[in-house]
Amino acid sequence: MTEAYELWKNAILAGEDVSTWQGFYVKFYEAFLKNDRWQQYLSGMGSTLMLTAMALAVGVVLGVLVAVVRTAHDQQRAGKHNPVLGFLNGLCKIYVTVIRGTPMMVQLLIMYFVIFTMSRNETLIGALALGINSGAYVAEIIRGGLMALDPGQMEAGRSLGLNYVDTMRFIVIPQAFKTILPALGNEFITLLKDTSLITVIGGKELLYAAQAIYGRTYEQMFPLIGVALMYLVMVMIFSYLVGILERRLRQSDRH
């Protein structure tokens, strides 16, 4: 393989005619095989998955907290309004409105160049920015699922002697999770793909690896197509796992 690459590469440099296949092979070899560059893609994929996991953890925690606060505020009995809950609900509404109303790219740049201007940990800053962004969408997804449930579920839990937190934990949230799982799956897939945005602040993930390679080879097609296929494979695997979870939840309903 190396001999063929060297032969056809020298022919191209010498201005000799080569077949389309030979030209494609030279570009493919330089993009993936020369100097074991395929390892850079795998390293970038590992960084992408780690970044996604970190952002996912931040997004889920924020989303659940915001959704619970807003749902608790909206479900207060008439004439009984907790001022602390009202204040927290106001903060949550501002957070959701601002995050959902501004572009992810702008938020990422503000986090890097304004808020954490003294830090150069691009991966951590990127994970935090992505997690905060995702949390706003997760919060609305979860809140929609909680509000869609029959209010009688909450009343039944309270009548059994459970407090609000335990009722949400053991009765309401498990039922809502089955409803919101497809929407959550879509949000997590979006989060995985959005990790490519951290290249604008120098984050080293999958797209960064491709950019580093075509910056040396001056050939963008194979690195970018290769990265696109890797993202596609990761999304398909994640979608398959979410599908398995959905089927198991449906089976548990039948029993």
C-alpha positions as CSV (number, residue, x, y, z in Angstrom):
1,M,0.0,0.0,0.0
2,T,2.8,2.4,0.9
3,E,4.7,1.6,-2.3
4,A,1.6,2.3,-4.5
5,Y,1.0,5.6,-2.7
6,E,4.6,6.7,-3.2
7,L,4.6,5.7,-6.8
8,W,1.3,7.4,-7.6
9,K,2.1,10.5,-5.5
10,N,5.4,11.0,-7.3
11,A,3.6,10.6,-10.6
12,I,1.1,13.3,-9.6
13,L,4.0,15.6,-8.6
14,A,5.8,15.0,-11.8
15,G,2.7,16.0,-13.8
16,E,2.1,12.6,-15.2
17,D,-1.5,11.4,-16.0
18,V,-3.0,9.1,-13.3
19,S,-6.4,7.5,-13.2
20,T,-9.2,8.8,-11.1
21,W,-8.9,5.8,-8.8
22,Q,-5.2,6.4,-8.3
23,G,-5.8,10.1,-7.4
24,F,-8.5,9.1,-5.0
25,Y,-6.2,6.5,-3.4
26,V,-3.4,9.1,-2.8
27,K,-5.9,11.5,-1.1
28,F,-7.4,8.7,1.0
29,Y,-4.0,7.4,2.0
30,E,-2.9,10.9,3.1
31,A,-6.1,11.5,5.0
32,F,-6.3,8.3,6.9
33,L,-3.2,6.0,6.6
34,K,-0.1,8.2,6.3
35,N,1.7,8.5,9.6
36,D,-1.2,6.6,11.2
37,R,-3.5,9.6,11.0
38,W,-6.5,7.3,11.6
39,Q,-5.4,7.4,15.3
40,Q,-6.1,11.1,15.4
41,Y,-9.7,10.5,14.3
42,L,-10.1,7.9,17.0
43,S,-8.6,10.2,19.6
44,G,-10.9,13.0,18.4
45,M,-13.9,10.6,18.7
46,G,-13.0,9.7,22.2
47,S,-12.7,13.4,23.1
48,T,-16.1,14.0,21.5
49,L,-17.8,11.2,23.5
50,M,-16.2,12.5,26.7
51,L,-17.3,16.0,26.0
52,T,-20.8,14.8,25.3
53,A,-21.0,12.8,28.5
54,M,-19.8,15.8,30.6
55,A,-22.3,18.2,28.8
56,L,-25.0,15.6,29.2
57,A,-24.5,15.4,32.9
58,V,-24.6,19.2,33.3
59,G,-27.7,19.4,31.1
60,V,-29.7,16.7,32.8
61,V,-29.0,18.0,36.3
62,L,-29.9,21.6,35.3
63,G,-32.9,20.5,33.3
64,V,-34.4,18.4,36.1
65,L,-33.9,21.1,38.7
66,V,-35.4,23.8,36.5
67,A,-38.3,21.6,35.4
68,V,-39.1,20.6,39.0
69,V,-39.1,24.2,40.2
70,R,-41.3,25.5,37.4
71,T,-43.7,22.6,37.7
72,A,-44.0,23.0,41.5
73,H,-44.7,26.7,41.0
74,D,-47.3,26.1,38.3
75,Q,-49.1,23.4,40.4
76,Q,-49.5,25.4,43.5
77,R,-53.0,25.5,44.9
78,A,-55.1,28.6,44.2
79,G,-54.5,31.2,46.8
80,K,-51.3,29.6,48.1
81,H,-48.1,31.0,46.6
82,N,-44.7,30.4,48.0
83,P,-42.6,33.6,47.6
84,V,-39.3,31.7,47.5
85,L,-40.7,29.3,44.9
86,G,-41.9,32.3,42.9
87,F,-38.5,33.9,43.0
88,L,-36.8,30.7,41.9
89,N,-39.4,30.2,39.1
90,G,-38.6,33.8,37.9
91,L,-34.9,33.0,37.7
92,C,-35.6,29.7,35.9
93,K,-37.8,31.5,33.3
94,I,-35.0,34.0,32.6
95,Y,-32.5,31.2,32.2
96,V,-34.7,29.3,29.8
97,T,-35.6,32.4,27.8
98,V,-32.1,33.7,27.5
99,I,-30.5,30.4,26.6
100,R,-33.2,29.3,24.1
101,G,-33.3,32.8,22.6
102,T,-29.5,33.2,21.8
103,P,-27.4,31.1,19.4
104,M,-25.2,28.3,20.8
105,M,-22.2,29.7,19.1
106,V,-22.6,33.1,20.8
107,Q,-23.0,31.5,24.2
108,L,-19.8,29.4,23.6
109,L,-17.8,32.5,22.6
110,I,-19.1,34.5,25.6
111,M,-18.2,31.6,28.0
112,Y,-14.6,31.4,26.5
113,F,-13.7,35.1,25.8
114,V,-15.8,36.8,28.6
115,I,-16.6,34.6,31.5
116,F,-13.6,32.3,31.6
117,T,-11.2,34.6,29.9
118,M,-8.3,33.6,32.2
119,S,-8.8,29.8,31.5
120,R,-7.5,27.9,28.6
121,N,-9.2,24.6,29.3
122,E,-11.3,24.6,26.1
123,T,-12.8,21.1,26.7
124,L,-14.1,22.0,30.1
125,I,-15.4,25.3,29.0
126,G,-17.0,23.8,26.0
127,A,-18.7,21.0,28.1
128,L,-20.0,23.6,30.5
129,A,-21.4,25.8,27.7
130,L,-23.0,22.9,25.9
131,G,-24.5,21.6,29.2
132,I,-26.0,24.9,30.1
133,N,-27.5,25.3,26.7
134,S,-28.9,21.7,26.7
135,G,-30.3,22.2,30.2
136,A,-32.7,24.8,29.0
137,Y,-34.2,22.5,26.4
138,V,-34.2,19.5,28.7
139,A,-36.0,21.5,31.3
140,E,-38.8,22.4,28.9
141,I,-39.0,18.8,27.7
142,I,-39.3,17.5,31.2
143,R,-41.7,20.2,32.3
144,G,-44.0,19.4,29.4
145,G,-44.0,15.7,30.3
146,L,-44.7,16.5,34.0
147,M,-47.5,19.0,33.2
148,A,-49.1,16.5,30.7
149,L,-49.7,13.9,33.5
150,D,-53.0,13.7,35.2
151,P,-52.9,15.9,38.3
152,G,-54.5,13.1,40.2
153,Q,-51.2,11.3,40.2
154,M,-49.7,14.0,42.5
155,E,-52.8,14.0,44.6
156,A,-52.7,10.3,45.0
157,G,-49.1,10.4,46.1
158,R,-49.8,13.1,48.7
159,S,-52.8,11.2,50.0
160,L,-50.5,8.2,50.7
161,G,-48.4,10.4,53.0
162,L,-45.6,11.1,50.6
163,N,-44.1,14.6,50.5
164,Y,-43.7,16.5,47.2
165,V,-40.2,15.3,46.5
166,D,-41.0,11.7,47.1
167,T,-44.2,11.9,45.1
168,M,-42.2,13.4,42.1
169,R,-39.4,10.8,42.6
170,F,-41.4,7.6,42.9
171,I,-44.7,8.4,41.0
172,V,-44.6,11.4,38.7
173,I,-41.2,11.4,37.1
174,P,-41.1,7.6,36.3
175,Q,-44.4,8.0,34.4
176,A,-43.3,11.2,32.7
177,F,-40.0,9.7,31.6
178,K,-41.7,7.2,29.3
179,T,-43.5,10.0,27.5
180,I,-40.5,12.3,27.2
181,L,-37.9,9.7,26.3
182,P,-38.1,10.2,22.4
183,A,-37.7,14.0,22.8
184,L,-34.8,13.6,25.3
185,G,-33.2,11.2,22.8
186,N,-33.4,13.8,20.1
187,E,-31.9,16.5,22.4
188,F,-29.0,14.3,23.3
189,I,-28.3,13.5,19.6
190,T,-28.3,17.3,19.0
191,L,-25.9,17.7,21.9
192,L,-23.5,15.1,20.4
193,K,-23.4,16.9,17.1
194,D,-23.1,20.3,18.7
195,T,-19.8,19.3,20.3
196,S,-18.2,20.1,16.9
197,L,-18.8,23.8,17.7
198,I,-16.0,23.9,20.3
199,T,-13.5,24.0,17.5
200,V,-14.1,27.8,17.3
201,I,-12.4,28.1,20.7
202,G,-9.7,25.6,20.0
203,G,-11.3,22.5,21.6
204,K,-9.7,19.3,20.5
205,E,-12.5,16.9,19.4
206,L,-13.4,15.0,16.2
207,L,-13.7,18.0,13.8
208,Y,-10.6,19.5,15.2
209,A,-8.7,16.3,14.2
210,A,-10.0,16.6,10.6
211,Q,-9.1,20.3,10.4
212,A,-5.6,19.5,11.6
213,I,-5.2,16.8,8.9
214,Y,-6.5,18.7,6.0
215,G,-4.5,21.7,7.1
216,R,-1.4,19.6,6.3
217,T,-2.7,17.8,3.2
218,Y,-4.7,20.7,1.7
219,E,-7.4,18.2,0.8
220,Q,-10.7,18.6,2.7
221,M,-12.9,16.0,1.1
222,F,-11.8,12.8,2.7
223,P,-11.2,14.2,6.3
224,L,-14.6,15.9,6.3
225,I,-16.5,13.0,4.8
226,G,-14.7,10.7,7.2
227,V,-15.8,12.8,10.2
228,A,-19.4,13.0,8.9
229,L,-19.5,9.2,8.7
230,M,-18.1,8.9,12.2
231,Y,-20.8,11.2,13.6
232,L,-23.4,9.3,11.7
233,V,-22.3,6.0,13.2
234,M,-22.3,7.4,16.7
235,V,-25.8,8.9,16.2
236,M,-27.1,5.6,14.8
237,I,-25.7,3.6,17.8
238,F,-27.2,6.1,20.2
239,S,-30.6,6.0,18.5
240,Y,-30.5,2.2,18.6
241,L,-29.8,2.2,22.3
242,V,-32.7,4.7,22.9
243,G,-34.9,2.4,20.8
244,I,-34.0,-0.6,23.0
245,L,-34.9,1.4,26.1
246,E,-38.2,2.5,24.7
247,R,-39.2,-1.0,23.8
248,R,-38.3,-2.2,27.3
249,L,-40.4,0.5,28.9
250,R,-43.3,-0.5,26.7
251,Q,-42.9,-4.1,27.7
252,S,-42.9,-3.1,31.3
253,D,-46.3,-1.3,30.8
254,R,-47.8,-4.5,29.4
255,H,-46.8,-6.4,32.5
